[in-house]
């Protein structure tokens, strides 16, 4: 079974319940224009709440858009993030810098082949013009197999929901990344919708 990431976490109570349900990764978005953006202080509160209450801890992923590598490293250290997920024009040097600070790096598939190779995982997400992620649009799933044949770890995002999560799992992606499909409005996550998605995913493997 692939790992599951729930992105756009901005509520500590929901984060705790998601962790108790076995979600593997919780994503915190630091992009100012996102309706799911969290401050560093809010992110710390969420991380602290989960780590104080969950027996099997998920890993925390910080989502960054056009932040400098040094700013990402500072935020990741302050919040105690496990993974830096990068959207934007990042180089292999940026990736290496963050990895040298002890952070796993996921990179939105880039035209920079060296950066893609340097990253720990390649992220596939739906694009909508200038928006490079968080669009709710489906990514090109055919790229998963291509990347896996190249021995790359793949994170698949973009329009994943309870209706297609089993098909997404069948692509062979290592991590499935869900966000808006388990919301009642932008930035408001629903445990009921999360349970439905988890049920659909588990049914596929039962």
N, C-alpha and C positions, 0 to 999 in steps of 0.2 A: 504494500500500500504506500502511495506517495505521502510525503509529509504535507501538512496543511498549515497555511499561513492565513491569518485574518488580519487584514490591513486597515488602516484608518482608525485605530483604537484611540479614543479620546475620553473614555469613561472608566474609572478604576473598578467600579462594581461589575461592569460587563467584562472587563479584562480578567477579573478573578474567576468569574463563572466560565469564561471560555477556557481558561487554564484548567479548571476542574474537569472540563469535558474532554481534555486531552489534546487541545489545539497545540501544535508544535511550535509555531512562531506567532508572535504578536507584533504587528507593524505600527510604528509611530511616525507620523508624517510631519516633517519640519518645513515643508514648502508653504510659504506665506499665503499663496493664492488658493490653497486647497481649503474647502469647507471643513476638512478634517484635521487641519493644522493644530498642533499642540505646541505650547511653549516648553522650554527646557524645564521649568519648574513643574508644570503639569505632568510632563513625561516622567520626571523623577517620582512624583507621587504615585503614578500608575505602576511603575516598575516596583517601587517599594511595597505597594499594596499586594501585588501578585506574589512577590517573593516572600512576603510574610504569611501568606495563606495557602499557597498551592504546594501540595506534596511533590508532584512531578512538575518541575518548573519548565515552562516554555522558554524559548530563546527570544530575545528582543531585537527587532530589526528597525533601524532608523532609516527613513526614506528622505533623501536629499536631492534637491533640484538646484543646480548651479551654485551650490555652496562651494567655497574653496576647500581643498583637502585639509588645510590646517584648521578651519572652522569645524569641519566634520569631525576631525580627531578630538577637538576640544569638547564638542557636544557629546560625542560617543563616550568619552571618558567620564564626563560629568554625570551622564544618565546611566552609565554602566551598560551600554548596548553591546550586544554580541556581534551584530552584523550591520554593515553600512551598505545600503542599497542606493546606487547612484543612477540618477537620471540627468543626462546632459552631456556636455563635451568633456569627458574625463580621459586622461591619458594613462598609459601603462605606468608612468612615474607616479601619478596620483594614487593608483591602485597599490603600487608597491609601498608608498608612504603609509597608507592606512594599514596595510597588512603588517608593516614593521611595528605598528603601534598595537598589534595584537587583535585586530579586528578582521573578521571574515568579510569579504567584499563580493556583493552581487552587482553586476553591471547590466543596465539595459543594453541590449544588443547594439553595438556601435559599428560605425564604418571604420573605426580604428582597430584593425585586427590585433595589434599588439596589446591593446587594452583589454579586448575580449579574452585573449589568451591568458593574460595576467590575473584576471578575476577568478574567484573561486567558483562562481556560477554565472551563467548568462541568463538574463531575464528577458522573456518575450512578453510584450504587452501590446494592447491595441493602441493605435495612433489616430489622432484626430487633428490633422493640420499641425500646428505648432505644439500641441499638447502631446507629450511623450510619456503617456501613462495616466492612470486614473480616469480614463475616459469611459469605462464600461463597455468599450468596443472589443470584439473578439480579435485576438492575435492570430497570426498565421500558424496554425497548429502543425502544418507540414514541416516547419523548421525544427520541431522537436526531434524528429528522427534523424535529421541531418546533423544536428548538434550532438546527439547521443552517439552516433556513429563516429564522431570525432572525439569521443571520450570526454565530452563536456557535461558538467552538471547543469541542469536546466530548471529554471523557475518559470512556470506558466501562469500568466495573469491575463486579465482582460475579458470581462463578460462571463466569468465562471459563476454558475448558479446550481441549485439543486437539480435543475432540468438537464444540465449537461455535464455535471461533475464526474459522472461515471465515464462518459466518453473522453473527458479531459484526462482522467486517470489512465485510460487505455493508450494514450499517446506515449507513455513512458517517461513523462516529466517527473523530476525528482520532488519538486515542491509545487503544490497548487495554491494559488494566491487569490483569495476572495475578498471582496470589499462591498461594493454598493448593492449587490444582490441580497445581502442580509441586512439591509437597512429599510426603515420605514420612511425616512426622509434623509437628505444628505447629512451624513455625520451621525445619524442616530441608529445604532445597531440594535437588532432584535434577537433575543435569545431563542425565540420560537423559530425564526427563520434560520438561525444557526443550527438548531436541532434538526430541522428538516434537511438541511444540506449534509450534516453529519450522517443522518440516517440513510440518505441516498448514496453517499460514498461507502459507508460500511456495508450496505446491501450488495453493492457491486462485488465485494470481496468475500461475501459469506457463502 
